[in-house]
Amino acid sequence: MAALGLMMAALALMPMPREVEWRDGTCTFAESDVSFARDAALPPEGYRIDISSNGVALST
């Protein structure tokens, strides 16, 4: 459990995520691999960050 706390502290996201799903693997990407989208299903101040081998997708 302490390791999870250290990983969460390393995220430095605000507001703090309610849920984090850790996956195996690594991701290397260029700035052009980041996409942004609006998601009306997310609550106010809600966000979703999906990091995969395809890049980074940020939904707000």
C-alpha positions as a Markdown table, in Angstrom:
| # | Residue | x | y | z |
|---|---|---|---|---|
| 1 | Met | 0.0 | 0.0 | 0.0 |
| 2 | Ala | 2.9 | 2.4 | 0.7 |
| 3 | Ala | 4.1 | 1.9 | -2.9 |
| 4 | Leu | 0.7 | 3.1 | -4.2 |
| 5 | Gly | 1.0 | 6.2 | -2.1 |
| 6 | Leu | 4.4 | 7.0 | -3.5 |
| 7 | Met | 3.1 | 6.5 | -7.1 |
| 8 | Met | 0.1 | 8.8 | -6.4 |
| 9 | Ala | 2.4 | 11.4 | -4.9 |
| 10 | Ala | 4.5 | 11.3 | -8.1 |
| 11 | Leu | 1.5 | 12.1 | -10.3 |
| 12 | Ala | 1.1 | 15.7 | -9.0 |
| 13 | Leu | -2.3 | 16.1 | -10.6 |
| 14 | Met | -4.9 | 18.7 | -9.4 |
| 15 | Pro | -7.5 | 17.9 | -8.4 |
| 16 | Met | -6.2 | 14.6 | -7.1 |
| 17 | Pro | -7.7 | 11.7 | -9.2 |
| 18 | Arg | -10.4 | 9.6 | -7.5 |
| 19 | Glu | -9.2 | 6.6 | -9.4 |
| 20 | Val | -6.0 | 5.5 | -11.1 |
| 21 | Glu | -5.7 | 2.4 | -13.2 |
| 22 | Trp | -2.1 | 1.4 | -13.5 |
| 23 | Arg | -1.2 | -0.6 | -16.6 |
| 24 | Asp | 2.0 | -2.5 | -17.7 |
| 25 | Gly | 4.3 | -1.0 | -20.3 |
| 26 | Thr | 5.8 | 2.3 | -21.1 |
| 27 | Cys | 4.9 | 5.3 | -23.2 |
| 28 | Thr | 7.2 | 7.5 | -25.2 |
| 29 | Phe | 5.6 | 10.3 | -27.1 |
| 30 | Ala | 6.1 | 13.6 | -28.8 |
| 31 | Glu | 4.0 | 16.7 | -28.1 |
| 32 | Ser | 2.1 | 16.0 | -31.3 |
| 33 | Asp | 0.9 | 12.6 | -29.9 |
| 34 | Val | -1.3 | 14.5 | -27.3 |
| 35 | Ser | -5.0 | 14.9 | -28.1 |
| 36 | Phe | -7.6 | 17.0 | -26.3 |
| 37 | Ala | -11.4 | 16.5 | -26.2 |
| 38 | Arg | -14.5 | 17.6 | -24.3 |
| 39 | Asp | -16.5 | 14.9 | -22.5 |
| 40 | Ala | -19.9 | 16.1 | -21.2 |
| 41 | Ala | -20.2 | 13.0 | -19.1 |
| 42 | Leu | -17.4 | 14.1 | -16.8 |
| 43 | Pro | -18.3 | 16.2 | -13.7 |
| 44 | Pro | -17.2 | 19.8 | -13.2 |
| 45 | Glu | -13.4 | 19.8 | -12.7 |
| 46 | Gly | -13.4 | 16.2 | -13.9 |
| 47 | Tyr | -10.8 | 15.0 | -16.3 |
| 48 | Arg | -9.5 | 11.7 | -17.8 |
| 49 | Ile | -6.0 | 11.1 | -19.0 |
| 50 | Asp | -5.4 | 8.0 | -21.0 |
| 51 | Ile | -1.7 | 7.2 | -21.7 |
| 52 | Ser | -1.0 | 4.3 | -24.1 |
| 53 | Ser | 1.4 | 3.3 | -26.8 |
| 54 | Asn | -0.7 | 5.5 | -29.2 |
| 55 | Gly | 0.0 | 8.7 | -27.2 |
| 56 | Val | -1.8 | 10.7 | -24.6 |
| 57 | Ala | -5.5 | 11.6 | -24.7 |
| 58 | Leu | -6.8 | 14.3 | -22.3 |
| 59 | Ser | -10.6 | 14.6 | -21.8 |
| 60 | Thr | -12.1 | 17.4 | -19.7 |
